[in-house]
Amino acid sequence: MLLQVLGTAAGGGLPQWNCACPGCAGARAHPHRRRRHASLAVRVDDHRWYVVNAGPDLTDQIEAAPALHPGPRLRETPVAGVVLTDAELDHTLGIARLREARTGVEVWATPPVRHALLNGLRLGDVLGPYTPLEWRELGPGPHPLGDTVEVSALPISAKRPRYAHALPPQPGAPGDAADDLSWVVALLLHEPSTGARAVYAPALAAWPDALAKAVEDADCVLVDGTFWDDDEPVHTGISPRTATAMGHLPIDGPDGTARRLTGIRGRCLYTHLNNTNPLTDPDAAEHTRLAALGLEVAAERMVIEI
């Protein structure tokens, strides 16, 4: 299995356009620290890739990854479609940037995410005059992506994006589906021919037993690294709420993910870093602390072979 990291930043990227925090200021002064919105590309056969989450800088990410460049025919592209972990703007606005697609855009999403994009963002109405969206339902699976990779969705959170808070229930959904954990999922990627397994979970509000089992079995895990500690949003002044209250388990602390991930057999990398996270500074002491635990921070444009 071949994975291409397209981006590793949380909402707004690094630097964020309206922020002068140390992380953003550092990225402006040192361009090599810049990070694009968290996204991943998965190769599913010799010439086709699926993009996991489509941020507003998606086409820039494609240009920075030669394996995703078009050719040899005029409008031939190896990008086969998009797989979504949730309906957040930072993970979906890039779908609109694929409007030049000649034969439509294949989008894998859970029913609540599809409902939000079609009836909240009206993405189908907006893109319809340009190219059709071809929806595929993402669930427990496994679902085949191309010839070599299967994807399964592990529901982990009922957190809706802000624009979908007042969205009417989707037809046929039980009740108002307010507790539907498939609003946010972790993706389990499996290559049956080799047995390779990867977990991609850029947003984690909880650590259910099923996720713990998937992480233990994985060869590679890319996991939510939005905040270093639970109090980071408060002490940096970006929010009165803690990291956990904002829907992200912190890295450090007694309930942090570093404690849960230390000692797993697979390679573990943090992604989806907020601009306030000290890990955005490559010289920060927190990198040394993670390295001592056998944990890493995903780098922009890195290629991972499992």
N, C-alpha and C positions, 0 to 999 in steps of 0.2 A: 504494500500500500504506500502510495506517495501523497504527502500532504504539503501544500504550499501556504505558508502564513502570508496573508495579504495585508493584515493590519492588526494592531494590538491595543488600540486606545478605546477608552470609554467615550460616552457622548461628548461631542464637541471636538474630539481629536486633541492632539498636542502639537503646537499650542492651540488653545481655544481662542477664537477671534476676539472675544471681549474680556479676556482674563489676563491679569498681570501677576498671578501667583508665582512663586519660585519655579515651579515646574514649567509653566508656560514661558516665563522670562528666560529660563535656561535653554529651552528649545529654540527660542528666537536667536539667542546668542550662539548656540551650538546646533546648527541644522541637523547634525547626525542624531540628535535626540528626538527629532520629530517622529510622531506616530500617527498613522491613519486609523480610521474606525475598525474595530475588531472584526476580522473576517478570515475565512479559510477556504482554500480550494482543494478539492479531493479528486485525484485522477481515477476514472472509472474504467478506462481502457487506454489503448495506446495513444489515442488522439482526442479524448473527450474528458472534460472536467466539469464538476458541479461546484458552484460557489455557495458557501455556507454563510448566510446573511449578506445583505446588499446595502452597504452604507452609502451616504451621499458622495463619497469619493471613490466609488466602485470602479469607474472607468480609468481613473488614475492608477488604481491598484492593478488593473489588468495590464496597463501599459508598462508597469514596473515588473511584470512577471512574463518573461519571454515565452514560457510554455503556453500562455493564454492568448498570444498574439494571433490574429487572423491569418489565413492563407492555407494552401498556396493559391486557391481560387479567390476571386475578387471579394466575395462576401462570405467566405467560409470561415467559421469560428469554432474553436474547440470548446467554447463555453456552452454546455448542454442545458443548463438551467440553474435554478436557485433553490436552496433548501433553507428554511427559516426556523430559528429557535423561538421566535416570539414576534409580536407585531409592533415593537418599538420603532419610532421614526429612525433612530440611528442604525437600525438593522434592515429597513425596508425602503427608504427613500431612493436608494440606488436602482430599484427595479425600474423606475421611470427613466433612468439613464440608458436603459436597454431598449428604448422604444424603436430604434432603427432595425430591430430584429425582423428578418424577412418572413419567417414562418412561425412567429409567436415566441413567447417566453414561457418555459415550463417552470412552475412554481410549486414546490412541496411545502405544505403548511398544515397545521392542525385545524379542525373546524372553527374554533374560536378566532384564530389568527386570520383565516380566510374571511370570516364574517367581518372582522374589524377592517380589513383592507378594502373589502368591497363596499361596505355600508358606512364605514366611518371615514376613511380616506377617499372613498369613491374611485379607487385606483383603476377598476375595470372600465368605468365610464371615461376617465381621463385618457387612458391608454388605448381604448378601443379603436379610435380613428387612426391610430398609428400601427398597432400590432396587437393580436389577441393574447390574453393570458391563459395558459393551459394549466389548470389546477390539478394537482395530485394530492390525495389525502395522506397526511403523515400521521402515523399512529404507532402502536407497539411493534408492529412489523413482524419480521423483517421485510423491507421493501427493496427490490433490486434497483440500484442506480447503475445503468449501463450493464456491462458484462461481468464485472469483477467485484463490485462492492455492494453490500447491503446496508441500509440505514434503518434504525429503529429509534423511536422517540420515547424518552422517559419523562413523563410529566413531573414537574418539580415546583410549580408555583401558579397561583391564581391571580398574580399581579397583572392588571390590565394597563396598557398605555393610557396616559391622561386623556387623549382624544376619544377613548372608547369607554370612559367611565359611565356615561349616560346612554350608551348605545343600547337600543332595544334588543331583547333576546333574539337569537337566531331562530328561524322557524324550525320547529321540531325538537328544540333543545329542552331538556327537563327543567322546569322552573325558570329562574333567571340565570342559571349556570354560574352564579356568583362564586361558587367554590370550585369551579372547574380548573384543576391544576394543569391542564394542557394549554393554558395561556402562555406558559413558559416551559420549554422542554430542554433537556440535555439530549444530545445526539450520540447514539452508539453506532460506530462504523465498523463493519466486519468484512474482511476479505476471505471468503470460504476456501479459496484455493491454497492459501498460505496459513490461514488461521489468525492472521493479524487483526488486532482489535484496537480501536481508538475511541476516546470519549472527548466530546467537545461540549463544554458547558460554560459559556461566557457570562451567564447570569445565574447566580445561585442564592435563593432566599432560604433554602433548607437543605438538609443532607439526608434524604430518605434512605432506607435500607437498600432499596433496589439500586440507587446510585452508588452506595458504598460497595455493593457486590460488583457492579460494572467497573468501577475504578480498580478494584482488586484484580480483576481479570484482564485489564487492559495492558497493552504494550506501550501506549502513549496516552497521556491525559493532558488536555489543555483546558484550564479551569479559571473561573472568575477570580481576578486579582484586582478588582476595582479599588478597594480601600485596604491600606495596610492594617489599620486597627479600627475598632468599632466606633471610636470617638473622633475619627479623622474629619468627617464632615462638619462636626461641631467646632473643634479647635482650630480648623482652618477658615471657618467663617462662611462656608458655602451653604450650610443648611443647619437648622436647629435640630434635625433628626440624626440619629445614629446610622451607621452603615446598615445594620440589620433592619432598622425601620425603613430604610430606603430600598430594601430588597436585595441586599448583597452581603453574604457572609464575609467577614474580614479575613485577612490572611493570618494575622497574629492574634494572640490571646487564647484563653482557655477554651473558647468555642470556635476558634479560628480554623481555617482549612489546613494550615501548615501542619498542625498537630495530627489531623486526620490523614494527611498524605505522606507523612514521614514513614519510610520503611516499605512503601508499596513497591512491587517488583518492576513496574513500568516506569518509563521516563515521564516526569511531571513538569509542566511549564505553566506559568501564570500568563494570562492575557486579559484584555479589557481593562487596562490600567487607567484610573482617573488622573486628571492633570495634577491633583493634590497629592498623589501617592509618591512617597519618597523614592520608590523604585524607578521613577522616570529619570532620576539622576544616576548615571552608570557608576558614579563613585560613591554612592550612598552606602553606609555601613549595613543597611538591610540586605543588600546583595550577599554580603559575606555570611550573614546569619542564615539565609536561605541555602547557600551553597553547602554550609556545614550540615544541613538536613538532607542534602541530596536533591534539592529543588531548584528550579531555574525560572527565569523570566523569558518568555518568547521574544524573539527579535524580529523586527520588520523584515519581510521577504525571505525568511529562513525556509529551507526545504527539509522536511522530515521524512525519512524512509524507514518503514517498519517491516 
